[in-house]
Amino acid sequence: MAKTKSAYFCQSCGYESAKWLGKCPSCNEWNTFVEEIIEKPTSKVPSWKTNSGTQRLNKPAKVDEIQSIKEERIATGDKELDRVLGGGLVAGSVILIGGEPGIGKSTLMLQLALNISDKKILYVSGEESEQQIKMRAERITEKPKANCYILTETSTQNIFKQIEQLEPDIIIIDSIQTLHSAHIESTPGSVSQVRECTAELMRFAKETDTPVFLIGHITKDGTIAGPKILEHMVDTVLQFEGDRHHVYRILRAIKNRFGAAAELGIYAMHGTGLRQVSNPSEILLSQRDEELSGIAISATLEGARPMLIETQALVSAAAYGTPQRSSNGFDTKRMNMLLAVLEKRCGFRLSTRDVFLNIAGGLKVEDPAIDLAIMVAIISSHEEIAISSKICFAAEVGLSGEIRAVNRIEQRISEAEKLGFEKVFISTYNMKGLNLERYQIELVAVSKIEDVFSSLFG
């Protein structure tokens, strides 16, 4: 009889070691190694049961001989979720959804299960009872669909037995950290259990072409709990973001094998569940009765969606000698670079001033096209001169103060024109190839940062 094999796993990142270590060499965390049994002495780990009962042998094929199959997607009835997924659900795909506790992951998935009436959906919960899920379903919708089946179970073997009897079209697991397999002798939520349970569900999804949603917990650092290999195994990784004390939630695609990995969906959390936000630009722009300094509007892109966002800056005298630099929703290092450009190229003395930056709406933006709006907002606060709410900006700023072109400028201009803006500042290099006759909005082409300030503040 073979001996029982065990190994030590880092509970933070999943690093495997043959012996206990005080500090993880992968993530540098202390006291995170836990011993887990990785092989039972009685029998080897079997694979999930296939319909044929025999293992099909795959043979290599030339790429030009492989038949192309038209990709058919399943519409979820949620336009925001369909956009993030790349147009809908793909048969046999495995989608992992992560987010903070209370952010609305279970609500989103239950809404999905209740909205699809032409598909048989199995909602597996290892955290809540049937009565709790029933109460949430009644709060979300008046008449829950009969095609949604609820199963409260944590054993993968029992789950697969129910799947064979029910034969659902879509499966939702809430959550992957609560499942456990009898083939692994460790507690639910451990690295070995999460990896084995995900592998079993992956094999099932690929063999039966059944889409599977996995809800995952996150760590205190904001990353999905469990080994990093979990994100590599699945087809799509979605992050549900936002402050649970505020209304708006953001569904962001981090990885997507069937679509763009930079798409964004926006929801509003109400007492009756999550509601889709079809025009996010309107909620990201504040309604002001009067013009205020330190505010500039920027045209940005999240995936294929153009949005206008509000950049807010506050510049004040440094109270403690050392100036503070703080930003919310924007890279602080890039903000420091823009401040250095302002001081070097434009002569603004900001080295003795506190600078605070905020992207309204709780968004985290990495688009360099908001550089110009951020610099204008900072100078607007520094000089106490308000910028008109009918002006927006879409340009990147280089270290020498030049205004650089940005991609897909036509979509940015069209979004600004649709929302009633009268003027948009863009780079001179973006003017090439633009059909000026199709736009009613005034296009201001600039090549240097000095030209922008002389036009606005001169």
C-alpha positions as CSV (number, residue, x, y, z in Angstrom):
1,M,0.0,0.0,0.0
2,A,1.3,3.4,-0.9
3,K,2.1,5.9,1.8
4,T,0.1,9.0,2.4
5,K,1.7,12.0,0.7
6,S,1.5,15.4,2.1
7,A,2.9,18.9,1.2
8,Y,2.9,22.4,2.6
9,F,0.9,25.1,0.8
10,C,1.0,28.8,1.2
11,Q,-2.6,29.8,1.9
12,S,-2.0,33.3,0.4
13,C,-0.6,32.4,-3.1
14,G,-0.6,28.6,-3.3
15,Y,3.1,28.0,-3.4
16,E,4.0,24.4,-2.7
17,S,6.9,23.2,-0.5
18,A,8.0,19.8,0.7
19,K,8.6,21.2,4.2
20,W,7.3,24.0,6.4
21,L,8.7,27.5,5.8
22,G,8.3,30.5,7.9
23,K,8.3,32.9,5.0
24,C,6.8,32.2,1.6
25,P,9.5,32.7,-1.1
26,S,6.7,33.6,-3.7
27,C,4.6,36.2,-2.0
28,N,6.9,37.0,1.0
29,E,4.1,36.4,3.5
30,W,4.9,35.0,7.0
31,N,3.3,32.0,8.7
32,T,1.0,31.1,5.8
33,F,2.2,27.4,5.2
34,V,-0.3,24.7,6.2
35,E,0.2,20.9,5.7
36,E,-2.3,19.3,3.3
37,I,-2.7,15.7,2.3
38,I,-2.4,15.5,-1.5
39,E,-2.9,11.7,-2.0
40,K,-4.9,9.1,-0.2
41,P,-3.3,5.7,0.4
42,T,-6.3,3.7,-0.7
43,S,-7.0,4.7,-4.3
44,K,-6.0,7.2,-6.9
45,V,-8.1,10.2,-7.7
46,P,-10.7,9.4,-10.4
47,S,-11.8,11.9,-13.0
48,W,-15.4,13.1,-13.2
49,K,-17.7,10.5,-14.8
50,T,-18.0,10.8,-18.6
51,N,-21.1,9.8,-20.5
52,S,-19.3,7.1,-22.5
53,G,-17.4,5.7,-19.6
54,T,-14.2,5.4,-21.7
55,Q,-11.5,8.0,-22.2
56,R,-11.5,9.3,-25.8
57,L,-8.0,9.5,-27.3
58,N,-7.3,12.8,-28.9
59,K,-5.2,12.9,-32.0
60,P,-3.2,15.8,-33.5
61,A,-4.8,17.6,-36.5
62,K,-3.5,20.1,-39.0
63,V,-4.8,23.6,-38.4
64,D,-6.2,23.9,-41.9
65,E,-8.1,20.7,-41.6
66,I,-9.9,21.7,-38.5
67,Q,-13.5,22.6,-39.2
68,S,-14.6,26.0,-38.2
69,I,-17.7,26.1,-36.0
70,K,-19.8,29.2,-35.7
71,E,-19.7,30.5,-32.2
72,E,-23.1,30.6,-30.6
73,R,-23.6,32.6,-27.5
74,I,-26.3,32.4,-24.9
75,A,-27.9,35.7,-24.1
76,T,-28.2,36.2,-20.3
77,G,-30.8,39.0,-20.6
78,D,-28.4,41.4,-18.8
79,K,-26.9,43.8,-21.4
80,E,-24.1,44.8,-19.0
81,L,-23.1,41.3,-18.3
82,D,-23.3,40.3,-22.0
83,R,-21.0,43.2,-22.9
84,V,-18.4,42.2,-20.3
85,L,-18.5,38.6,-21.4
86,G,-18.0,39.6,-25.1
87,G,-21.6,39.1,-26.3
88,G,-23.0,36.4,-24.1
89,L,-22.2,33.0,-22.6
90,V,-20.1,30.5,-24.6
91,A,-20.9,26.8,-24.3
92,G,-18.5,25.0,-22.0
93,S,-16.9,28.2,-20.6
94,V,-16.0,28.6,-16.9
95,I,-16.4,32.1,-15.5
96,L,-14.9,33.1,-12.1
97,I,-16.5,36.1,-10.3
98,G,-14.7,37.8,-7.4
99,G,-15.5,40.7,-5.2
100,E,-15.7,41.9,-1.6
101,P,-18.2,40.5,0.9
102,G,-21.6,42.2,0.5
103,I,-20.8,43.8,-2.9
104,G,-23.6,41.9,-4.7
105,K,-22.0,38.8,-6.3
106,S,-24.7,36.4,-5.2
107,T,-27.4,38.9,-6.0
108,L,-26.0,39.3,-9.6
109,M,-25.9,35.5,-10.1
110,L,-29.4,34.9,-8.7
111,Q,-30.8,37.7,-11.0
112,L,-29.1,35.9,-13.9
113,A,-30.7,32.6,-12.9
114,L,-34.1,34.2,-12.5
115,N,-34.0,36.2,-15.8
116,I,-33.2,33.3,-18.2
117,S,-36.5,31.6,-18.7
118,D,-35.7,29.3,-21.7
119,K,-32.7,27.6,-19.9
120,K,-32.6,25.1,-17.0
121,I,-30.3,26.6,-14.3
122,L,-28.9,25.0,-11.2
123,Y,-27.9,27.4,-8.5
124,V,-25.6,25.6,-6.0
125,S,-25.1,27.3,-2.7
126,G,-22.7,26.3,0.1
127,E,-23.2,29.4,2.2
128,E,-27.0,30.0,2.4
129,S,-30.0,27.9,3.0
130,E,-32.9,27.4,0.6
131,Q,-35.1,29.7,2.7
132,Q,-32.5,32.5,2.5
133,I,-32.2,32.2,-1.2
134,K,-36.0,32.1,-1.6
135,M,-36.3,35.4,0.4
136,R,-33.7,37.1,-1.8
137,A,-35.5,35.8,-5.0
138,E,-38.8,37.3,-3.8
139,R,-37.1,40.6,-3.1
140,I,-35.5,40.6,-6.6
141,T,-38.4,39.6,-8.6
142,E,-42.2,39.2,-8.1
143,K,-42.5,35.9,-9.9
144,P,-39.4,33.7,-9.7
145,K,-39.0,31.5,-12.8
146,A,-39.6,27.8,-12.5
147,N,-36.5,26.9,-14.5
148,C,-34.2,27.9,-11.6
149,Y,-33.3,25.1,-9.3
150,I,-31.7,25.6,-5.9
151,L,-29.3,23.1,-4.3
152,T,-27.6,23.6,-1.0
153,E,-24.7,21.2,-1.1
154,T,-20.9,21.4,-0.6
155,S,-19.8,17.9,-1.7
156,T,-18.8,17.8,-5.4
157,Q,-19.7,14.1,-5.6
158,N,-23.3,14.8,-4.5
159,I,-23.5,17.8,-6.8
160,F,-22.5,15.8,-9.8
161,K,-25.1,13.2,-8.9
162,Q,-27.8,15.9,-8.9
163,I,-26.4,17.3,-12.2
164,E,-26.7,13.9,-13.9
165,Q,-30.4,13.7,-12.9
166,L,-31.3,17.3,-13.6
167,E,-29.1,17.9,-16.7
168,P,-29.1,21.8,-16.3
169,D,-28.1,24.1,-19.1
170,I,-26.2,26.6,-16.8
171,I,-24.6,26.0,-13.4
172,I,-23.8,28.6,-10.7
173,I,-21.5,27.7,-7.8
174,D,-21.7,30.0,-4.7
175,S,-18.9,29.8,-3.7
176,I,-15.9,27.7,-4.9
177,Q,-14.3,28.1,-1.4
178,T,-17.1,26.1,0.3
179,L,-16.9,23.0,-1.9
180,H,-14.9,19.9,-1.0
181,S,-14.0,16.8,-2.8
182,A,-13.7,13.4,-1.1
183,H,-10.6,12.7,-3.1
184,I,-8.6,15.3,-1.1
185,E,-8.2,15.1,2.6
186,S,-8.1,18.7,3.5
187,T,-10.6,21.3,4.7
188,P,-12.9,23.3,2.3
189,G,-11.2,26.5,1.1
190,S,-7.7,25.1,1.3
191,V,-5.4,25.4,-1.8
192,S,-5.7,21.6,-2.6
193,Q,-9.5,21.6,-2.3
194,V,-10.1,24.8,-4.4
195,R,-7.8,23.5,-7.1
196,E,-9.3,20.0,-7.2
197,C,-12.9,21.2,-7.1
198,T,-12.2,23.7,-9.9
199,A,-10.5,21.0,-12.0
200,E,-13.5,18.7,-11.6
201,L,-15.9,21.5,-12.7
202,M,-13.6,22.4,-15.6
203,R,-13.7,18.8,-16.9
204,F,-17.4,18.6,-16.5
205,A,-17.9,22.0,-18.4
206,K,-15.7,21.0,-21.3
207,E,-17.1,17.5,-21.7
208,T,-20.8,18.6,-21.6
209,D,-20.5,22.1,-23.1
210,T,-22.3,23.5,-20.0
211,P,-21.4,27.0,-18.9
212,V,-20.3,27.2,-15.2
213,F,-20.2,30.3,-13.0
214,L,-17.9,30.2,-10.0
215,I,-18.2,32.8,-7.2
216,G,-14.9,33.3,-5.4
217,H,-13.9,35.1,-2.2
218,I,-11.1,37.7,-2.2
219,T,-8.2,38.3,0.2
220,K,-7.5,41.5,2.2
221,D,-5.3,42.7,-0.7
222,G,-8.3,42.5,-3.1
223,T,-7.1,39.5,-5.1
224,I,-9.2,36.3,-5.5
225,A,-8.5,33.9,-2.7
226,G,-6.9,30.6,-3.4
227,P,-3.9,29.7,-5.7
228,K,-3.1,31.9,-8.6
229,I,-3.5,28.9,-10.9
230,L,-7.2,29.2,-10.3
231,E,-7.4,32.3,-12.5
232,H,-5.3,30.5,-15.2
233,M,-7.6,27.5,-15.2
234,V,-10.8,29.3,-15.9
235,D,-11.8,31.0,-19.2
236,T,-13.0,34.3,-17.8
237,V,-12.3,36.2,-14.6
238,L,-14.7,39.0,-13.6
239,Q,-14.1,41.4,-10.8
240,F,-17.1,43.0,-9.0
241,E,-15.9,46.4,-7.7
242,G,-17.3,49.4,-5.8
243,D,-17.9,50.6,-2.3
244,R,-20.7,48.6,-0.7
245,H,-21.8,51.8,1.2
246,H,-22.4,53.5,-2.2
247,V,-25.0,52.8,-4.9
248,Y,-22.9,52.0,-8.0
249,R,-21.1,48.8,-8.7
250,I,-18.6,48.1,-11.5
251,L,-18.2,44.7,-13.2
252,R,-14.8,44.5,-14.8
253,A,-13.3,41.8,-17.0
254,I,-9.7,40.9,-16.0
255,K,-9.3,37.9,-18.3
256,N,-11.5,36.8,-21.1
257,R,-10.7,34.1,-23.7
258,F,-13.9,34.9,-25.7
259,G,-13.8,38.7,-25.8
260,A,-12.0,41.9,-24.8
261,A,-10.3,41.9,-21.4
262,A,-11.0,45.6,-20.7
263,E,-14.8,45.7,-20.9
264,L,-16.8,47.3,-18.1
265,G,-20.4,47.0,-16.9
266,I,-22.0,49.4,-14.4
267,Y,-24.9,48.6,-12.0
268,A,-26.8,50.5,-9.4
269,M,-27.7,48.6,-6.2
270,H,-31.2,49.1,-5.0
271,G,-33.4,47.3,-2.5
272,T,-34.9,45.2,-5.3
273,G,-31.5,44.1,-6.6
274,L,-29.0,45.4,-9.2
275,R,-30.2,47.6,-12.0
276,Q,-28.3,48.2,-15.2
277,V,-26.9,51.6,-16.0
278,S,-27.1,52.1,-19.7
279,N,-25.6,55.6,-19.9
280,P,-22.7,55.8,-17.3
281,S,-21.6,59.2,-18.4
282,E,-24.6,60.9,-16.9
283,I,-24.0,59.4,-13.4
284,L,-20.3,60.1,-13.5
285,L,-20.8,63.8,-14.2
286,S,-22.1,65.9,-11.3
287,Q,-25.0,68.2,-11.7
288,R,-23.6,71.6,-10.6
289,D,-25.6,74.8,-10.2
290,E,-22.5,77.0,-10.5
291,E,-19.0,76.6,-12.0
292,L,-16.4,75.4,-9.5
293,S,-12.7,75.5,-9.7
294,G,-10.6,72.2,-9.8
295,I,-13.0,70.3,-12.0
296,A,-12.4,69.2,-15.6
297,I,-14.2,66.7,-17.8
298,S,-12.3,64.0,-19.7
299,A,-13.4,61.6,-22.5
300,T,-12.1,58.1,-21.7
301,L,-12.6,54.6,-23.0
302,E,-13.3,51.4,-21.0
303,G,-13.1,48.6,-23.4
304,A,-15.3,49.5,-26.3
305,R,-17.4,51.9,-24.3
306,P,-16.7,55.7,-24.3
307,M,-17.4,57.5,-21.1
308,L,-17.1,61.1,-19.9
309,I,-15.7,61.3,-16.4
310,E,-15.1,64.1,-13.9
311,T,-11.6,64.7,-12.6
312,Q,-11.4,66.7,-9.4
313,A,-8.3,68.4,-8.0
314,L,-7.6,70.3,-4.9
315,V,-4.4,72.3,-4.5
316,S,-3.7,74.0,-1.1
317,A,-0.7,75.2,0.9
318,A,1.3,72.5,2.6
319,A,0.4,72.7,6.3
320,Y,3.2,70.6,7.6
321,G,6.2,71.6,5.5
322,T,6.2,68.4,3.4
323,P,3.6,68.6,0.6
324,Q,1.2,65.7,0.3
325,R,0.4,63.9,-2.9
326,S,-2.7,61.7,-2.9
327,S,-4.9,60.4,-5.7
328,N,-8.1,58.3,-5.7
329,G,-8.8,56.3,-8.9
330,F,-5.6,57.3,-10.7
331,D,-1.9,56.3,-10.5
332,T,-0.1,58.5,-8.0
333,K,3.2,58.1,-9.7
334,R,1.8,59.3,-13.0
335,M,0.2,62.3,-11.2
336,N,3.6,63.2,-9.8
337,M,5.0,63.1,-13.3
338,L,2.3,65.4,-14.6
339,L,3.1,67.8,-11.7
340,A,6.7,67.8,-12.7
341,V,5.8,68.7,-16.3
342,L,3.6,71.6,-15.0
343,E,6.5,72.9,-12.9
344,K,9.2,72.4,-15.5
345,R,7.4,73.4,-18.7
346,C,4.8,75.9,-17.5
347,G,6.4,77.5,-14.5
348,F,3.7,76.7,-11.9
349,R,5.3,76.3,-8.5
350,L,3.6,73.3,-7.0
351,S,6.5,71.9,-5.0
352,T,5.3,73.6,-1.8
353,R,1.6,72.8,-2.3
354,D,-0.6,69.8,-1.3
355,V,-2.2,68.2,-4.3
356,F,-5.2,65.9,-4.0
357,L,-6.8,64.2,-7.0
358,N,-10.1,62.2,-7.3
359,I,-11.9,60.4,-10.1
360,A,-15.6,60.9,-9.5
361,G,-17.9,57.9,-9.3
362,G,-15.3,55.5,-7.7
363,L,-13.7,54.5,-11.1
364,K,-10.1,53.5,-11.4
365,V,-8.8,54.9,-14.7
366,E,-5.6,53.9,-16.5
367,D,-6.4,55.6,-19.8
368,P,-3.6,58.2,-20.6
369,A,-6.2,60.3,-22.5
370,I,-7.2,61.9,-19.1
371,D,-3.8,63.4,-18.6
372,L,-4.8,66.8,-20.1
373,A,-8.0,67.0,-18.0
374,I,-6.0,66.2,-14.8
375,M,-3.5,69.0,-15.5
376,V,-6.2,71.5,-16.3
377,A,-8.1,70.6,-13.1
378,I,-4.9,71.0,-11.0
379,I,-4.2,74.5,-12.5
380,S,-7.9,75.4,-12.2
381,S,-7.7,74.7,-8.4
382,H,-4.3,76.4,-8.1
383,E,-5.4,79.6,-9.8
384,E,-9.0,79.5,-8.5
385,I,-10.4,79.8,-12.0
386,A,-13.4,77.6,-13.0
387,I,-13.5,75.7,-16.2
388,S,-16.8,75.7,-18.2
389,S,-18.8,72.6,-17.7
390,K,-19.4,72.5,-21.5
391,I,-15.7,71.8,-22.2
392,C,-14.0,68.4,-22.2
393,F,-10.5,67.1,-22.9
394,A,-9.1,64.0,-24.6
395,A,-5.3,64.0,-25.0
396,E,-2.2,62.5,-23.5
397,V,0.6,64.7,-22.2
398,G,4.3,63.9,-22.8
399,L,7.3,64.8,-20.6
400,S,8.3,67.7,-22.8
401,G,4.8,69.2,-22.5
402,E,3.6,68.0,-26.0
403,I,0.0,67.0,-26.5
404,R,-0.1,63.5,-27.9
405,A,-2.8,61.8,-29.9
406,V,-5.0,59.1,-28.4
407,N,-6.8,56.2,-30.0
408,R,-10.4,56.0,-31.2
409,I,-10.9,59.8,-31.0
410,E,-14.1,59.6,-33.1
411,Q,-15.9,57.7,-30.3
412,R,-14.8,60.2,-27.7
413,I,-15.9,63.2,-29.7
414,S,-19.3,61.6,-30.5
415,E,-19.9,60.8,-26.8
416,A,-19.1,64.4,-25.8
417,E,-21.4,65.8,-28.6
418,K,-24.2,63.5,-27.5
419,L,-24.1,64.8,-24.0
420,G,-24.3,68.4,-25.0
421,F,-20.7,69.6,-24.7
422,E,-19.8,72.6,-26.9
423,K,-16.0,72.3,-27.1
424,V,-13.4,69.5,-26.9
425,F,-9.6,69.8,-26.7
426,I,-7.7,67.2,-28.7
427,S,-4.2,66.8,-30.1
428,T,-3.3,68.3,-33.4
429,Y,-2.1,64.9,-34.6
430,N,-5.6,63.5,-34.0
431,M,-7.1,65.9,-36.6
432,K,-5.6,63.9,-39.5
433,G,-8.3,61.9,-41.1
434,L,-11.2,63.4,-39.1
435,N,-14.4,64.3,-41.0
436,L,-15.0,67.7,-39.5
437,E,-18.4,68.1,-41.2
438,R,-20.0,65.3,-39.2
439,Y,-19.4,67.1,-35.9
440,Q,-21.4,70.0,-34.5
441,I,-19.1,70.3,-31.5
442,E,-16.1,72.7,-31.7
443,L,-12.8,70.8,-32.0
444,V,-9.8,72.7,-30.5
445,A,-6.5,71.3,-31.7
446,V,-3.5,71.9,-29.5
447,S,0.1,70.7,-29.7
448,K,1.7,72.0,-26.5
449,I,0.4,72.3,-22.9
450,E,1.2,76.1,-23.1
451,D,-1.5,76.5,-25.8
452,V,-4.1,74.9,-23.6
453,F,-3.4,77.2,-20.6
454,S,-3.3,80.3,-22.8
455,S,-6.6,79.4,-24.3
456,L,-8.3,78.7,-20.9
457,F,-6.6,80.9,-18.4
458,G,-5.0,83.6,-20.6
